[in-house]
Amino acid sequence: MEWNLLIIGATVFAGVFFLAGLFKPLGLLIKLAIPAVTGVILLSICNFILGFLNMHLAVNFFTILIAGILQVPGIIMLLIINQWFT
């Protein structure tokens, strides 16, 4: 009887450890998804406003992350770089 409890306890401990390892990458994805969504929203608003000036910013993975992580300074940096190279 006591060996059964030890085996069950070890199995539960291993299961919890395994599940904790599965959810750690999910947390990283969520931490990257929130700035990505913010970046898409900021780039969409910026492209809407810049459309009146016949300008636009490219929407790709790097610009989305820059706009999402750096927020408004990132958008300003992207605008400066865009004007500098065009």
Secondary structure as the mmCIF struct_conf table of DSSP 4:
data_model
#
loop_
_struct_conf.conf_type_id
_struct_conf.id
_struct_conf.beg_label_comp_id
_struct_conf.beg_label_asym_id
_struct_conf.beg_label_seq_id
_struct_conf.end_label_comp_id
_struct_conf.end_label_asym_id
_struct_conf.end_label_seq_id
HELX_RH_AL_P HELX_RH_AL_P1 GLU A 2 GLY A 51
TURN_TY1_P TURN_TY1_P1 PHE A 52 ASN A 54
BEND BEND1 ASN A 60 ASN A 60
HELX_RH_AL_P HELX_RH_AL_P2 PHE A 61 LEU A 70
HELX_RH_AL_P HELX_RH_AL_P3 VAL A 72 TRP A 84
#
